[in-house]
Amino acid sequence: MNEPTFRELDLARQVPADVSAAAFFDVDNTMMMGASIFHFAKGMAARKFFSWRDLVGFTLRQTRLRMRGENHRDMHTTRDSALAFVAGKKVGEIVALGEEIYDEEMADRVWSGTHALAMQHLDAGHRVWLVTATPVELATIIAHRLKLTGALGTVAESVDGVYTGRLIGEVLHGEAKADAVRALAQAEGLDLARCAAYSDSINDVPMLSLVGRAVAVNPDSALRAEAKLHGWEIRDFRTGRKAAKIGIPTALGLGALAGGAAAGMAVRRERERDRDRQAALAAAVARRTLLRRH
């Protein structure tokens, strides 16, 4: 009998894609420490796209968000600041800078525990999407770097490849996230009862309430109380002691993960071939959803 080739072994270990299940992850303070748009703004300030005084104001608003929790007033103030500094800039230029800034400012701030949860979903054959108020271009960069399926994010208007300084619709926040997830589920044939969602913020209760498995990650006090009320899982990676207790989510099941790390690597390689299509779909879904709300 001939020995199997590496290609044959690779194919044999693959976990079949579970096309009706997916996981949705918030970004700021869920997948990443702090606000991704702040890290991006810091990198832009270092490149003199705006002043350090502007960054100080941005930092103060982010501090209020962390201490008081997100609210629409602060979200819209932050949105307006972000739109102002990209107005008139080429989309390609901002995306290229985003790639650089991710490496400099964000890569080391990803919560390893949350990323491990996302990888477990991929290894089980699920698709994994970021769903965030962060601009969709930046969210897509983060998703690609983390080897995830794609991202839904806030859509900034551009004409002839140049940002206008206006949004299409509103910030992808609160109910808008839930609307975007519903639209994506319909487009992709997902069964929301078989999906999972992860967030740190009480404002994401609409998205968390949509799915069969809701997980509060590094939750604010309001979301922690809500999670306890509904019996949702709570994962807190903000201390080394807690981060060591990641474990395997029982809802995924041991059978789904039996392929092990080798199977997971094979599945992720296969999914990487479809990332561009998925990212384009995500942007289109977000755009359509925000247009309807607008």
Secondary structure as the mmCIF struct_conf table of DSSP 4:
data_model
#
loop_
_struct_conf.conf_type_id
_struct_conf.id
_struct_conf.beg_label_comp_id
_struct_conf.beg_label_asym_id
_struct_conf.beg_label_seq_id
_struct_conf.end_label_comp_id
_struct_conf.end_label_asym_id
_struct_conf.end_label_seq_id
HELX_LH_PP_P HELX_LH_PP_P1 ASN A 2 THR A 5
HELX_RH_AL_P HELX_RH_AL_P1 PHE A 6 ARG A 13
HELX_LH_PP_P HELX_LH_PP_P2 GLN A 14 ALA A 17
TURN_TY1_P TURN_TY1_P1 VAL A 19 SER A 20
STRN STRN1 ALA A 22 PHE A 25
STRN STRN2 ASP A 28 ASP A 28
TURN_TY1_P TURN_TY1_P2 ASN A 29 MET A 31
STRN STRN3 MET A 32 MET A 32
BEND BEND1 MET A 33 GLY A 34
HELX_RH_AL_P HELX_RH_AL_P2 SER A 36 ALA A 46
TURN_TY1_P TURN_TY1_P3 ARG A 47 LYS A 48
BEND BEND2 PHE A 49 PHE A 50
HELX_RH_AL_P HELX_RH_AL_P3 TRP A 52 ARG A 68
HELX_RH_AL_P HELX_RH_AL_P4 HIS A 72 VAL A 86
TURN_TY1_P TURN_TY1_P4 ALA A 87 GLY A 88
STRN STRN4 LYS A 90 LYS A 90
HELX_RH_AL_P HELX_RH_AL_P5 VAL A 91 ILE A 101
HELX_RH_PI_P HELX_RH_PI_P1 TYR A 102 MET A 106
HELX_RH_3T_P HELX_RH_3T_P1 ALA A 107 ARG A 109
STRN STRN5 VAL A 110 VAL A 110
HELX_RH_AL_P HELX_RH_AL_P6 SER A 112 ASP A 123
TURN_TY1_P TURN_TY1_P5 ALA A 124 GLY A 125
STRN STRN6 ARG A 127 PRO A 135
HELX_RH_AL_P HELX_RH_AL_P7 VAL A 136 ARG A 145
TURN_TY1_P TURN_TY1_P6 LEU A 146 LYS A 147
BEND BEND3 THR A 149 THR A 149
STRN STRN7 GLY A 150 THR A 154
STRN STRN8 ALA A 156 VAL A 159
TURN_TY1_P TURN_TY1_P7 ASP A 160 GLY A 161
STRN STRN9 VAL A 162 LEU A 167
BEND BEND4 ILE A 168 GLU A 170
BEND BEND5 LEU A 172 LEU A 172
TURN_TY1_P TURN_TY1_P8 GLY A 174 GLY A 174
HELX_RH_AL_P HELX_RH_AL_P8 GLU A 175 GLU A 188
TURN_TY1_P TURN_TY1_P9 GLY A 189 GLY A 189
HELX_RH_3T_P HELX_RH_3T_P2 LEU A 192 ARG A 194
STRN STRN10 ALA A 196 SER A 199
BEND BEND6 ASP A 200 ASP A 200
HELX_RH_3T_P HELX_RH_3T_P3 ILE A 202 ASP A 204
HELX_RH_AL_P HELX_RH_AL_P9 VAL A 205 LEU A 208
TURN_TY1_P TURN_TY1_P10 SER A 209 LEU A 210
BEND BEND7 VAL A 211 GLY A 212
STRN STRN11 ARG A 213 VAL A 217
BEND BEND8 ASN A 218 ASN A 218
HELX_RH_AL_P HELX_RH_AL_P10 SER A 221 HIS A 230
TURN_TY1_P TURN_TY1_P11 GLY A 231 GLY A 231
STRN STRN12 GLU A 233 ARG A 235
BEND BEND9 ARG A 238 THR A 239
HELX_RH_AL_P HELX_RH_AL_P11 GLY A 240 ALA A 243
TURN_TY1_P TURN_TY1_P12 ALA A 244 LYS A 245
HELX_RH_3T_P HELX_RH_3T_P4 THR A 250 LEU A 252
TURN_TY1_P TURN_TY1_P13 LEU A 254 GLY A 259
HELX_RH_AL_P HELX_RH_AL_P12 GLY A 260 GLU A 272
TURN_TY1_P TURN_TY1_P14 ARG A 273 ASP A 274
HELX_RH_AL_P HELX_RH_AL_P13 ARG A 275 ARG A 293
#
